[in-house]
Amino acid sequence: MTRAADPHLAFVRPVAPRTPQGCEDCLRIGSPWVHLRLCMSCGHVGCCDSSPHRHARAHAGVAGHPIVRSFEPGESWLWCFVDETFV
């Protein structure tokens, strides 16, 4: 049995990271982060759910951009915040 493609993949676009040096929002407020996630709709770089502010998830909710990619070196997985699953 094959798994159906996540319909939220339609939101994925070719993007460039807006702040390749770190979480866009943490850099603005001077906060640390744990791991980074790249929004696959607009290039927003946000911090992961293990970070104090969870900016990637917050961005997904406010902007309606459901798919992120790990922005950690050597990682290329995608995550859908709507379905709470890897895609």
N, C-alpha and C positions, 0 to 999 in steps of 0.2 A: 504494500500500500504506500503510495506517495503522498506527501503532505502538500496541501494546496499552498500556493504562494501567498504571502501576507499582502492583503490589498493596500496596506500603508506604504509598500515599496513604491507606489506611484508618486510619493512625495520626494523620493530621492532625486537629487540633481547633481551635476558636477559642481563641486564647491571648492573654495580655497579657504583655509582657516583664517578667520578675521584677526585672531590674536595667537599666532603660533607659539608665542612664548609662555602661554598659560591661560587659565580660566579668565575670560573677559571680565566677568563680574567680580571675581576675587581680586584681580589686579586693580580694579577701580576702588575697592574698599580696603585693600591691604590685608586680605585674609589668606591663610594657607589652604591648600587643597591636597587631596590624596592621589586621585587619578583623573585623567581628562577624557572628555567625550566630544566628538565633533558632530554638530547638527548636519545631517545630510540634505537639508532643504536650503540652508542659508549660510553655513560656515561658522556659526556661533560655536566657540569653544567654551564648554562648561565643565564644571567639576562633577564627579561621580556621586552616587548615593552614599558612599562611605565618607565623603567630605562634609565638613560642618554645614555648608549652605545648600548642597545638592542643586547647584545652578543649572546643570544639564536638564534635570527633570523639571525644574521650574520653567525653564525656557520652553520645553516641549509643551507644557500645559498652557502657558500664556500665548505662545506664538502658533500653537497648533501644528508643530513640526514633530511628528512621532518617532522618526528614525534617527538614531545616532550610531556612529562608528567609534570604536575605541581609538583614542588619539595617543595611545601609549606605543612606544617603539616596539616593533615586532608583532603587534596585534592588529588584526584587520576585521574582527567580528562586528556584526551589526546587531542592534537591539531595538525592539519596538516598545516604546513606553505604553502604548494603548493596550497591546496584547500581552505585555510583560513576558516577552520571549525573544530568543535569538532568531534572526531571520537570515 
